[in-house]
Amino acid sequence: MFRCVAIDIGAGSGRVIAADIVDDHISLNEIYRFDTPEILGTDCIQYWDIDAIEHHVRSGLQIAGNDSPIDSIGVDSWGVDYVLLDENRQRVGLPVSYRDHRTDGVMPLVFSRISEEEIYRRTGIQFLPFNSLYQMAATAEQHPDWLERTRHFLMVPDYLNFRLCGAIANEYTNATTTQLYSLLSNSWDVDLLAAAGVARPLMRQVVDPGTVMGTMACGDRSVRVIAVASHDTASAVAGAPLESGDEAFVSSGTWSLMGVESATPFVSPEARRLNFSNEGGYGRRYRVLKNITGLWLVNQVRAESAAPHLGPGAVVAAAEAAVPWDSVIDPDDPRFLNPPSMTLAIQEFCAETGQPVPRDMGSLARCIFDSLALSYRRVKEELELLRGRPLSRIRIIGGGSQNRLLDQLCADTCQLPVSAGPVETSALGNACVQMIALGAIPDLDKARAIVRRSFPIDQFVPRQPVPDHVWRRFLALAHSSSQESTKP
């Protein structure tokens, strides 16, 4: 028997999960869970409480180590955010959150130094205002003293690996989310770093998932720290029970990341026009995907409501009772990234576009779920256009797969069968990479077969298709939002 611990940290919550493999079955046991601590500082910078995150990680590991012997540890988290270290390996500045507004207006500054076309040709990464490229450019403009002192650039999981075992390295899958890593050279792009205002090399040569970084004491044992597919979506896709190259995945949580796995990147002018990302995956496979603002929307609305502790099941039930397709939004409109009030932002969008204004939790949640499903259809059709052939199935993985209403809406809007589950796929993929590195599992295909027989997966078939007038309305709203977001 092998036992690994997957440290899976999302922008909303973190989990320390023990994974055991016995008789070709994987089991997961949640050891410790915490809310991911974030701070709005007195200078109005929104940043991660990285010390508190580390404290939670160590608390979970202590419990896990006391519970049973551990063979290895791996860390995954969200992408794009980073920690800077000086020559003495001490932190420089703040680990700023991607939701901070410091990158407002920074993209045109970078484009004045290197064109959008050239950035995409080099990186194949979706243009998002919070990509590390624009965060670094914002740091260079607003806090040049930070960069003067910086000697090491670590993504959040890289930093936690450093704190656990002392090794400094950049893991491949998370490095590719930065829009600073070149598809052409398979290395950090010095021209993009220069465009961000970085005068000296701060990055290390990347390491592949499965690399043993070092060891740490856990309980009474010395335990290996393994660089997993440290971008949480890369881990989720590694743990997804994919069976065919014609299946799409939706990693559903704070974000909905929808795409396909591919041996080659999609970097055509059409892919750039459609703003697709080619993020690195396990085994140097590519995750050809789009980031869609996900359940962050409904979580914020719930937090602002008169019943902030209302459970997800009650929210879904309220949405099921509301009028379907009454109002829809473009989830990726910039106004929904981090507004002072998500509820008010949605209501203002609906009022401005001449739609009924949702007032209660049920109608607001239904508006969000309908809109997410419509976004899935749009990305599904774009993927089919880029691939030149249809998709056969959509697999919804992650915590959002428990939303049965959204699962069915996805099947209805996309007119494809939908498989929902497993829930903890980031932790699963994290653990599978560790077990492959330890020799407990031979390869990724075998790992996915083990996942398929170890966890229940719910099936949904298309029922009622989305009305044509709703689809046309959504496309018009999405086009309008896209045009607005490209204004300088």
C-alpha positions in Angstrom: 0.0 0.0 0.0 1.1 3.5 -0.8 -0.1 6.6 1.0 0.3 10.1 -0.5 -0.9 13.4 0.8 -2.3 15.9 -1.7 -2.3 19.5 -0.7 -4.9 21.1 -2.9 -5.4 24.8 -2.4 -8.0 26.7 -4.3 -8.7 30.4 -4.3 -11.7 29.7 -2.0 -10.5 26.8 0.2 -7.7 24.5 0.8 -7.6 20.8 1.6 -5.1 18.3 2.9 -6.2 14.9 1.5 -4.6 11.5 2.1 -4.8 9.1 -0.9 -4.3 5.4 -0.6 -4.0 2.8 -3.3 -4.9 -0.8 -2.6 -5.8 -3.5 -5.1 -5.9 -1.1 -8.0 -8.4 1.3 -6.3 -7.7 4.8 -5.0 -9.4 6.1 -1.9 -9.3 9.7 -0.6 -9.6 10.8 3.0 -9.9 14.5 3.8 -7.6 15.2 6.7 -7.9 19.0 7.0 -9.8 21.8 5.3 -9.5 25.6 5.6 -10.7 28.8 3.9 -8.0 30.3 1.8 -7.1 33.5 3.7 -6.9 36.7 1.7 -6.3 40.2 3.0 -7.2 43.7 1.8 -4.3 45.7 3.2 -4.4 49.3 4.5 -2.9 50.4 1.2 -5.9 48.7 -0.6 -3.7 45.9 -2.1 -5.5 42.6 -2.1 -3.1 39.8 -1.3 -2.8 36.3 0.0 -2.0 35.6 3.7 0.7 33.2 2.6 2.0 32.7 6.1 -1.5 31.6 7.2 -1.8 29.3 4.2 1.5 27.7 5.1 0.4 27.3 8.7 -2.8 25.5 7.6 -0.7 23.2 5.3 1.6 22.3 8.1 -1.3 21.7 10.5 -2.9 19.3 8.0 0.4 17.5 7.4 1.0 17.1 11.2 -2.5 15.5 11.5 -1.8 13.3 8.4 1.6 12.2 9.7 0.3 11.3 13.1 -2.6 9.3 11.5 -0.5 6.9 9.4 2.9 6.7 7.6 3.2 8.9 4.5 5.3 8.1 1.4 5.1 11.5 -0.3 3.6 15.0 -0.4 2.5 17.2 -3.4 1.1 20.7 -3.6 -1.2 22.2 -6.2 -3.0 25.6 -6.3 -4.4 28.2 -8.7 -2.2 29.7 -11.4 -0.8 33.2 -12.2 -0.1 34.4 -8.7 3.5 34.3 -7.3 5.8 35.1 -4.5 9.1 37.0 -4.9 12.2 36.2 -2.9 15.5 38.2 -2.4 19.0 36.8 -2.4 18.6 35.6 1.2 15.4 33.8 0.2 13.3 36.2 2.2 10.0 37.4 0.7 9.9 40.7 -1.1 6.7 42.8 -1.2 3.3 41.1 -1.0 1.9 38.0 -2.7 -0.7 40.0 -4.5 -4.0 38.3 -5.5 -5.1 38.1 -9.1 -8.3 39.8 -8.1 -6.5 42.9 -7.0 -7.1 45.9 -9.4 -3.5 46.8 -9.9 -3.5 45.3 -13.4 -6.3 47.6 -14.6 -5.1 49.3 -17.8 -1.8 47.4 -17.8 -2.4 45.2 -20.9 -2.2 48.1 -23.4 1.1 49.2 -21.8 2.5 45.7 -22.5 1.0 45.6 -26.0 2.9 48.9 -26.8 6.1 47.0 -26.2 5.3 43.7 -27.8 2.2 43.0 -30.0 -0.7 40.7 -29.0 0.0 38.6 -32.0 3.6 38.0 -31.0 2.7 37.3 -27.4 0.2 34.6 -28.5 2.6 33.2 -31.1 5.2 32.7 -28.4 2.9 31.5 -25.5 -0.4 30.3 -26.9 -2.0 31.6 -23.6 -5.4 33.2 -23.3 -5.4 37.0 -22.8 -6.6 37.7 -19.3 -5.9 40.9 -17.4 -4.5 39.1 -14.3 -2.0 36.9 -16.1 1.4 37.0 -14.5 2.8 38.9 -17.4 0.6 41.9 -16.6 1.0 41.4 -12.8 4.8 41.7 -13.3 4.3 44.8 -15.5 2.2 46.3 -12.8 4.8 45.5 -10.1 7.5 47.1 -12.3 5.4 50.3 -12.6 4.0 50.5 -9.1 6.7 48.9 -7.0 10.0 48.9 -8.9 11.9 48.6 -5.6 10.4 45.1 -5.2 11.9 43.9 -8.4 15.3 45.6 -7.6 15.5 43.3 -4.6 14.1 40.2 -6.2 16.2 37.2 -7.2 13.7 34.4 -7.3 10.2 34.2 -8.8 8.0 31.3 -7.4 4.5 30.4 -8.2 2.4 29.7 -5.0 3.0 25.9 -5.1 6.7 26.4 -5.8 6.9 28.7 -2.8 5.2 26.1 -0.5 7.5 23.4 -1.9 10.5 25.7 -1.0 9.1 26.2 2.5 8.5 22.5 3.0 11.8 21.1 1.7 14.1 24.1 0.8 14.2 23.5 -2.9 13.8 26.4 -5.3 12.4 25.5 -8.7 9.6 26.4 -11.1 7.1 23.6 -12.0 6.1 23.3 -15.7 2.3 23.3 -15.6 2.0 26.4 -13.4 4.8 28.2 -15.3 2.8 27.9 -18.5 -0.1 29.9 -16.9 2.0 33.0 -16.6 2.0 34.1 -20.3 5.8 34.4 -19.7 6.7 30.9 -20.8 7.5 30.2 -24.5 6.0 27.3 -26.4 8.7 27.8 -29.1 11.7 27.3 -26.8 10.1 25.4 -23.9 11.7 27.9 -21.6 11.0 31.3 -20.0 10.8 34.0 -22.7 13.3 36.8 -22.0 11.6 39.2 -24.4 8.3 38.9 -22.6 10.1 39.4 -19.3 11.6 42.5 -20.7 8.2 43.7 -21.9 7.0 43.2 -18.3 9.8 45.5 -17.1 11.9 42.7 -15.6 15.6 43.6 -16.0 17.2 40.4 -14.8 16.4 36.7 -15.0 14.4 35.6 -11.9 13.1 32.2 -13.0 14.7 28.8 -12.8 14.7 26.1 -15.4 11.3 24.3 -15.1 10.9 20.9 -13.6 8.3 18.3 -14.9 5.5 16.9 -12.7 6.8 13.9 -10.9 10.1 15.4 -10.0 11.2 14.7 -6.4 12.1 18.1 -5.0 13.5 17.0 -1.6 12.4 15.7 1.7 10.8 17.0 4.9 10.1 15.6 8.3 6.5 14.5 8.8 5.7 12.6 12.0 8.7 10.4 12.6 9.5 9.9 9.0 11.4 11.7 6.2 8.9 12.2 3.4 9.5 13.0 -0.2 8.2 16.3 -1.5 7.2 15.8 -5.2 6.5 18.5 -7.7 3.1 17.4 -9.0 1.1 19.0 -11.8 1.0 22.0 -9.6 -1.6 24.1 -11.4 -4.8 22.8 -9.9 -6.5 22.5 -13.3 -3.5 20.5 -14.5 -3.9 18.2 -11.6 -7.7 18.0 -12.2 -7.2 17.1 -15.8 -4.6 14.5 -14.8 -7.2 13.0 -12.4 -10.1 13.2 -14.9 -11.5 9.9 -16.1 -11.1 10.7 -19.8 -11.4 7.8 -22.1 -11.2 9.4 -25.6 -9.6 12.3 -27.3 -13.0 13.5 -28.4 -14.1 14.2 -24.8 -14.1 17.7 -23.4 -13.6 18.5 -19.7 -15.1 21.2 -17.5 -13.1 21.7 -14.3 -15.9 23.4 -12.3 -15.3 25.4 -9.2 -14.5 29.1 -8.6 -13.6 29.1 -12.3 -15.0 26.8 -15.0 -12.1 25.7 -17.2 -13.3 24.0 -20.3 -11.2 22.3 -23.0 -9.6 19.2 -24.4 -6.3 17.5 -23.9 -4.0 17.6 -27.0 -0.6 16.4 -27.9 0.0 19.6 -29.8 -1.0 23.2 -29.1 -3.6 25.2 -31.0 -2.0 28.5 -31.9 -3.6 29.4 -35.2 -5.0 32.9 -35.9 -8.4 31.5 -35.3 -7.4 30.1 -31.9 -6.0 33.6 -31.0 -9.2 35.3 -32.2 -11.2 32.9 -30.0 -8.8 33.5 -27.1 -7.9 29.9 -26.3 -5.2 28.9 -23.9 -2.6 26.2 -24.3 -1.6 25.4 -20.8 0.9 22.7 -20.0 -0.3 19.3 -18.7 1.2 16.2 -17.3 3.5 14.4 -19.7 3.9 17.6 -21.7 0.3 17.3 -23.0 -1.5 20.5 -23.6 -4.7 21.6 -22.0 -6.4 23.6 -24.9 -9.0 25.5 -22.9 -10.8 28.6 -22.0 -11.2 30.2 -18.5 -14.8 30.9 -17.8 -15.8 32.8 -14.6 -17.5 30.0 -12.7 -19.2 29.5 -9.3 -17.4 32.5 -7.9 -20.5 34.4 -9.2 -23.1 32.5 -7.2 -20.8 32.2 -4.1 -20.5 36.0 -4.0 -24.2 36.5 -4.5 -24.9 34.1 -1.6 -22.3 35.8 0.6 -24.1 39.2 0.0 -27.5 37.8 0.7 -29.7 37.8 3.8 -28.7 34.1 4.2 -25.0 33.9 3.6 -24.7 30.5 5.2 -27.3 29.0 2.9 -26.0 25.6 1.6 -25.3 24.9 -2.1 -28.1 22.4 -2.2 -30.6 25.1 -1.1 -29.3 27.5 -3.6 -29.7 25.0 -6.4 -33.2 24.1 -5.2 -34.1 27.8 -5.3 -32.7 28.1 -8.8 -34.7 25.1 -10.0 -37.9 26.8 -8.8 -37.1 30.0 -10.7 -38.1 30.9 -14.3 -35.6 29.4 -16.7 -33.8 31.5 -19.3 -35.5 34.7 -18.0 -32.3 36.7 -17.8 -28.7 35.8 -18.9 -25.4 37.5 -18.5 -21.9 37.1 -20.0 -20.0 35.6 -17.1 -16.8 36.9 -18.5 -17.8 40.5 -18.7 -15.0 42.4 -16.8 -17.5 43.9 -14.4 -17.9 40.4 -12.8 -14.2 39.8 -12.0 -14.3 41.5 -8.6 -17.1 44.1 -8.2 -18.0 45.7 -4.9 -21.3 43.9 -5.1 -21.8 40.9 -7.4 -25.6 41.1 -6.9 -25.7 44.7 -8.0 -23.4 44.1 -10.9 -25.7 41.3 -12.2 -28.8 43.4 -11.7 -27.3 46.4 -13.5 -26.2 44.2 -16.4 -29.7 42.9 -16.8 -31.3 46.3 -16.5 -28.9 47.8 -19.1 -29.6 45.0 -21.5 -33.4 45.3 -21.2 -33.9 42.0 -19.4 -35.9 41.2 -16.3 -33.9 42.1 -13.2 -33.4 39.1 -10.9 -34.2 40.1 -7.3 -34.1 37.0 -5.1 -31.6 34.2 -4.6 -33.5 31.8 -6.8 -33.7 34.1 -9.8 -30.1 35.3 -9.4 -28.7 31.8 -9.1 -30.8 30.6 -12.1 -29.5 33.5 -14.1 -25.9 32.5 -13.3 -26.4 28.7 -13.9 -28.2 29.4 -17.2 -25.4 31.7 -18.3 -22.7 29.3 -17.4 -24.4 26.5 -19.4 -24.6 28.8 -22.4 -20.9 29.7 -22.0 -20.2 25.9 -22.1 -22.1 25.6 -25.4 -20.2 28.5 -26.9 -16.8 27.0 -25.9 -17.9 23.6 -27.1 -18.8 24.9 -30.5 -15.5 26.8 -30.7 -13.5 23.7 -29.8 -15.3 21.8 -32.5 -14.4 24.5 -35.0 -10.7 24.5 -34.0 -10.5 20.7 -34.0 -12.5 20.2 -37.2 -14.6 17.4 -35.7 -17.3 17.0 -33.1 -17.0 16.3 -29.4 -18.6 13.1 -28.1 -19.0 13.8 -24.4 -18.4 16.5 -21.7 -16.9 15.5 -18.4 -17.6 17.9 -15.5 -15.1 17.4 -12.7 -14.4 19.1 -9.5 -16.7 20.5 -6.8 -19.1 22.0 -9.3 -19.9 18.6 -10.6 -22.2 18.2 -7.6 -24.5 20.8 -9.0 -27.0 18.5 -10.7 -29.0 21.4 -12.2 -25.9 22.8 -13.9 -24.9 19.3 -15.1 -28.2 18.9 -16.8 -28.2 22.4 -18.2 -24.8 21.6 -19.7 -26.2 18.5 -21.4 -29.2 20.5 -22.7 -27.4 23.5 -24.0 -24.5 21.4 -25.6 -26.8 18.6 -26.7 -24.2 16.1 -25.6 -24.0 13.4 -22.9 -22.5 14.7 -19.7 -20.6 12.7 -17.1 -20.3 14.4 -13.7 -17.5 13.5 -11.2 -15.3 12.8 -9.4 -15.5 15.7 -7.1 -11.9 16.0 -5.7 -10.2 15.6 -9.1 -7.4 18.1 -8.3 -6.4 16.1 -5.3 -6.8 12.9 -7.3 -4.5 14.1 -10.1 -2.1 15.4 -7.5 -2.0 12.0 -5.9 -1.8 10.1 -9.2 1.3 12.0 -10.2 2.9 11.2 -6.9 2.1 7.5 -7.3 3.4 7.4 -10.8 6.7 9.0 -9.5 6.8 6.4 -6.7 6.2 3.5 -9.1 2.8 2.5 -7.6 1.0 3.3 -10.9 2.8 2.8 -14.3 1.4 5.8 -16.3 -1.4 8.3 -16.7 -3.7 6.1 -18.8 -3.6 3.4 -16.0 -4.2 6.1 -13.4 -7.3 7.3 -15.2 -8.6 3.7 -15.5 -8.1 3.3 -11.7 -10.0 6.6 -11.1 -12.9 5.4 -13.3 -13.4 2.2 -11.2 -12.8 3.9 -7.9 -15.4 6.7 -7.8 -19.1 7.0 -8.8 -19.7 9.1 -11.9 -23.3 10.4 -12.7 -24.6 10.5 -16.2 -26.8 13.1 -17.8 -28.4 13.0 -21.3 -29.8 16.0 -23.3 -33.4 16.7 -22.6 -34.9 20.1 -23.6 -32.6 22.1 -25.9 -32.1 25.8 -25.2 -34.6 28.0 -27.0 -33.1 29.6 -30.1 -34.0 33.2 -29.0 -32.2 32.7 -25.7 -29.0 31.5 -27.5 -29.1 34.4 -29.9 -29.6 36.8 -27.0 -26.6 35.3 -25.1 -24.4 35.5 -28.2 -25.3 39.2 -28.7 -24.6 40.0 -25.0 -21.3 38.1 -25.1 -20.2 39.9 -28.3 -21.0 43.2 -26.8 -19.1 42.4 -23.6 -16.1 41.3 -25.7 -16.1 44.5 -27.7 -16.3 46.6 -24.5 -13.4 44.7 -22.8 -11.1 45.4 -25.7 -11.4 49.2 -25.4 -8.2 50.9 -24.2 
